[in-house]
Amino acid sequence: MNIIEKLKWRYATKKFNPTFKLSTEQVDQILQSINLTPTSFGLQPFRAIVIDSILIREALKKAANGQSQVTDAALVIVFAAQTKVTKNEIETYISNIATTRNIPIELLADYKTMITASVGSWSDKEQMNWAARQTYIALGQLLTTCALLELDACPMEGFEKTQFDAILGLEEKNLVSTVMITIGKRAVDDDYQHLTKVRKSIEDIIIRK
Ligand SMILES: Cc1cc2nc3c(=O)[nH]c(=O)nc-3n(C[C@H](O)[C@H](O)[C@H](O)COP(=O)(O)O)c2cc1C
């Protein structure tokens, strides 16, 4: 399959095969895809929470309108955005660049000032919204990664965010849940796999100037 065929093959899976397991290599590729996501300034202001616990999955399913993907998928990942970006975190990021690229930290002073000024000029709400947007970039990249790996996935935001935050203890970590992805193998009787994709025409979605 070429890339467009793979993107047509993927669909938001409603029913997973509950016995399917991912290989260690597949899980590793998924986690690397998340970490390789481009983010604004490169700050990566979010966490991806892998839900292994059956008990936690059951609780999350209840808070997600009982959607079966939450318990049946091989992998469940909840994205959580940071509620704010601290000065300390910007310092850590700048040190990481200096160490990773082996460059004197003084050369990064202007970059650090620029990031600090930008982030510092936003209200708490703007910071949180900005961080939340970064999680959707990770989601999009991960959906494509799954399609390329020929793994099925369902992006999901049909859940009670405050309940998810409570179940996962996110508030004390200064995080808020944004979106979730469930990954695995489609059930043979998931009727959605046979539906024709509904999309606008290219002419309707693309504007050329
Ligand atoms: C951000 C986001 C949230 C979604 N939330 C859910 C959800 O909670 N449950 C679900 O079954 N599908 C969910 N979907 C799937 C969409 O309904 C689906 O992607 C869309 O109808 C297009 O269909 P396709 O992905 O099969 O091509 C979500 C999709 C996105 C991108």
The ligand as an SDF file (V2000), in Angstrom:
LIG
                    3D

 31 33  0  0  0  0  0  0  0  0999 V2000
  -10.3060   14.6920   17.9900 C   0  0  0  0  0  0  0  0  0  0  0  0
  -11.1960   13.5470   17.6170 C   0  0  0  0  0  0  0  0  0  0  0  0
  -12.0660   13.0120   18.5450 C   0  0  0  0  0  0  0  0  0  0  0  0
  -12.8450   11.8990   18.2370 C   0  0  0  0  0  0  0  0  0  0  0  0
  -13.6100   11.3140   19.2190 N   0  0  0  0  0  0  0  0  0  0  0  0
  -14.1850   10.1170   18.9570 C   0  0  0  0  0  0  0  0  0  0  0  0
  -14.8240    9.3650   19.9820 C   0  0  0  0  0  0  0  0  0  0  0  0
  -14.8600    9.7600   21.1480 O   0  0  0  0  0  0  0  0  0  0  0  0
  -15.3450    8.1530   19.6720 N   0  0  0  0  0  0  0  0  0  0  0  0
  -15.3050    7.6490   18.4080 C   0  0  0  0  0  0  0  0  0  0  0  0
  -15.7870    6.5300   18.1950 O   0  0  0  0  0  0  0  0  0  0  0  0
  -14.7490    8.3440   17.3930 N   0  0  0  0  0  0  0  0  0  0  0  0
  -14.1720    9.5550   17.6320 C   0  0  0  0  0  0  0  0  0  0  0  0
  -13.5460   10.2440   16.6230 N   0  0  0  0  0  0  0  0  0  0  0  0
  -13.5430    9.6690   15.2580 C   0  0  0  0  0  0  0  0  0  0  0  0
  -14.2250   10.5570   14.2190 C   0  0  0  0  0  0  0  0  0  0  0  0
  -15.6240   10.4740   14.3540 O   0  0  0  0  0  0  0  0  0  0  0  0
  -13.7640   10.0950   12.8300 C   0  0  0  0  0  0  0  0  0  0  0  0
  -12.3790   10.2650   12.7450 O   0  0  0  0  0  0  0  0  0  0  0  0
  -14.4410   10.8500   11.6990 C   0  0  0  0  0  0  0  0  0  0  0  0
  -15.8120   10.5920   11.6870 O   0  0  0  0  0  0  0  0  0  0  0  0
  -13.8390   10.4810   10.3420 C   0  0  0  0  0  0  0  0  0  0  0  0
  -13.9090    9.0990   10.1130 O   0  0  0  0  0  0  0  0  0  0  0  0
  -12.6120    8.2020    9.8380 P   0  0  0  0  0  0  0  0  0  0  0  0
  -11.6040    8.5610   10.8880 O   0  0  0  0  0  0  0  0  0  0  0  0
  -13.1180    6.7930   10.0050 O   0  0  0  0  0  0  0  0  0  0  0  0
  -12.1220    8.4910    8.4590 O   0  0  0  0  0  0  0  0  0  0  0  0
  -12.7970   11.3630   16.9220 C   0  0  0  0  0  0  0  0  0  0  0  0
  -11.9430   11.9390   15.9810 C   0  0  0  0  0  0  0  0  0  0  0  0
  -11.1210   12.9910   16.3250 C   0  0  0  0  0  0  0  0  0  0  0  0
  -10.1460   13.5160   15.3050 C   0  0  0  0  0  0  0  0  0  0  0  0
  1  2  1  0
  2  3  1  0
  2 30  2  0
  3  4  2  0
  4  5  1  0
  4 28  1  0
  5  6  2  0
  6  7  1  0
  6 13  1  0
  7  8  2  0
  7  9  1  0
  9 10  1  0
 10 11  2  0
 10 12  1  0
 12 13  2  0
 13 14  1  0
 14 15  1  0
 14 28  1  0
 15 16  1  0
 16 17  1  0
 16 18  1  0
 18 19  1  0
 18 20  1  0
 20 21  1  0
 20 22  1  0
 22 23  1  0
 23 24  1  0
 24 25  2  0
 24 26  1  0
 24 27  1  0
 28 29  2  0
 29 30  1  0
 30 31  1  0
M  END
$$$$
